[in-house]
Amino acid sequence: MLTQDDYSARKGYLYEEIANNIRESITQGTFRSGERIPSVRQMSKKNGVSVTTILQAYQLLEEQGLIESHPQSGYFVCLNENVKLPEPEISTPSKDPSQVSLHDLIMMILRDTQNPNLAQLGAALPNLDLMPIEQLNKIFLELSRQGDRKMHQYCLPLGLESLRLQIAKRAIHSGCHLSPNDILITSGCTEAIDLCLYAICRPGDIVAVEAPMYFGTLQSLEVHGLRALEIPTDPRTGIGLDALQFAIEHNPIRAVMVNSNFSNPMGGCMPTEKKKELVEFLARHDIPLIDNDISGEIHFADKRPVVTKAFDKKGLVLLCSSFSKDISPALRVGWVTPGRYKNEIEWLKFTNSIATPTLSQMTVARFMESGKYDHHLRRLRRSYASNVTLMSQAVMRYFPPETRVTRPSGGFVLWVQLPDKVDSLELYKEALNGGITITPGYIFSPTNQFYNFIRLNAANWSYTIERALDHLGAMVCQQIAL
């Protein structure tokens, strides 16, 4: 019979043996730099040992610098610091405001997203395999069977109260204390931003934006006849406050627009103290802040980041978001906290679209009330964190060493800076001929300053996607060689 000491020794031998096997797999290239290794439970089942034993093995490998833990995502082979690609440079846009004229190029690119024969690396579409489609379909059926006549009526003026209540409850996790009456339901985040611009600005006004800025937001500026003033933006920490202060001192800035949490296209997250500083600075100048938080729930760390609205004392922060990236893009359910512009935005919502479809609102509200939303988000975050890592490493393997790539802490897009000789629009055309669609950097700036950048959608990962990246990397190398 084994004594406790014998058992402990045997247990120690087991975790060391398991660690040695994984180390050998890493050395031989079975698990490559940045790749995810099997989960603790998978290894426990495979080896017929306890979860504790596997955790000891993984802890040993962590101490040896071979693997690292990614919260809510699992364990990954550590990156080789000697070959890790650097991050993109901080943008250096013009100090003058400019008119926005991007619609022709944007519409051409969006049409390609509907082509099923292309490897879709461009449009930031969520992975439908990760969406709670079956659960949503069940809710649709339940609502239909119940025959609630309310789902056939307008929800005026702010939107469905039960949905606004759920949003207000979740806001606590992001540092916000809202009441349902502080929230207005919109048809997606795009309408929320659009209504904010209508309420605040007039044609010809100047709006300060991050550089790069999501092209959908730039489209809204173009439609409203507004001028964009691009502000240098750090890939990790967001808009430059010194540069923004200079811009405000020298221009009649009417509003500021940011993606403070997991920006599109860079994926950066502004530090909490910087958010506070930004809000307080703009409050002193009485300038509204429009913050797009559409990816705020898709964070890779343990805790959801705070939103800028948490520091708003004057009603100047208009926080916009939607459920398009984490529940369903087709339901078109978004929301905004209008702050001091509540009356104007209520009226504009009514005159613009009367109301957001009630059935969509009821479906989202019922899903959130079921308690399954958090479970769904945990699964979504794990998958996206893994996919972002895998795509980042594929870029490192297949693209030239001069390439730079962001390290997102949330969301599912990568911002890639290619060597100076590469023109992203020419690459886009060549990629189309090769059965691949990407998003060229041109459309993230009204001044075309990101000509050698591309945005990649990391929501999906598969053998086909990896082969497409291999092919794309070869095209980049070919452009450099010309």
Secondary structure as GFF3:
##gff-version 3
##sequence-region A 1 482
A	DSSP	alpha_helix	4	27	.	.	.	ID=ss1
A	DSSP	alpha_helix	40	47	.	.	.	ID=ss2
A	DSSP	alpha_helix	51	63	.	.	.	ID=ss3
A	DSSP	beta_strand	67	70	.	.	.	ID=ss4
A	DSSP	beta_strand	74	77	.	.	.	ID=ss5
A	DSSP	beta_strand	98	99	.	.	.	ID=ss6
A	DSSP	alpha_helix	103	112	.	.	.	ID=ss7
A	DSSP	beta_strand	119	120	.	.	.	ID=ss8
A	DSSP	three_ten_helix	128	130	.	.	.	ID=ss9
A	DSSP	alpha_helix	133	146	.	.	.	ID=ss10
A	DSSP	three_ten_helix	149	152	.	.	.	ID=ss11
A	DSSP	alpha_helix	161	171	.	.	.	ID=ss12
A	DSSP	three_ten_helix	172	174	.	.	.	ID=ss13
A	DSSP	three_ten_helix	180	182	.	.	.	ID=ss14
A	DSSP	beta_strand	184	186	.	.	.	ID=ss15
A	DSSP	alpha_helix	188	200	.	.	.	ID=ss16
A	DSSP	beta_strand	206	211	.	.	.	ID=ss17
A	DSSP	alpha_helix	215	223	.	.	.	ID=ss18
A	DSSP	beta_strand	227	234	.	.	.	ID=ss19
A	DSSP	beta_strand	238	239	.	.	.	ID=ss20
A	DSSP	alpha_helix	241	250	.	.	.	ID=ss21
A	DSSP	beta_strand	253	258	.	.	.	ID=ss22
A	DSSP	alpha_helix	272	285	.	.	.	ID=ss23
A	DSSP	beta_strand	289	292	.	.	.	ID=ss24
A	DSSP	three_ten_helix	308	311	.	.	.	ID=ss25
A	DSSP	beta_strand	317	322	.	.	.	ID=ss26
A	DSSP	beta_strand	334	337	.	.	.	ID=ss27
A	DSSP	three_ten_helix	339	341	.	.	.	ID=ss28
A	DSSP	alpha_helix	342	353	.	.	.	ID=ss29
A	DSSP	alpha_helix	358	369	.	.	.	ID=ss30
A	DSSP	alpha_helix	373	398	.	.	.	ID=ss31
A	DSSP	beta_strand	404	405	.	.	.	ID=ss32
A	DSSP	beta_strand	413	417	.	.	.	ID=ss33
A	DSSP	alpha_helix	424	433	.	.	.	ID=ss34
A	DSSP	beta_strand	436	437	.	.	.	ID=ss35
A	DSSP	beta_strand	439	440	.	.	.	ID=ss36
A	DSSP	three_ten_helix	441	444	.	.	.	ID=ss37
A	DSSP	beta_strand	453	457	.	.	.	ID=ss38
A	DSSP	alpha_helix	463	481	.	.	.	ID=ss39
###
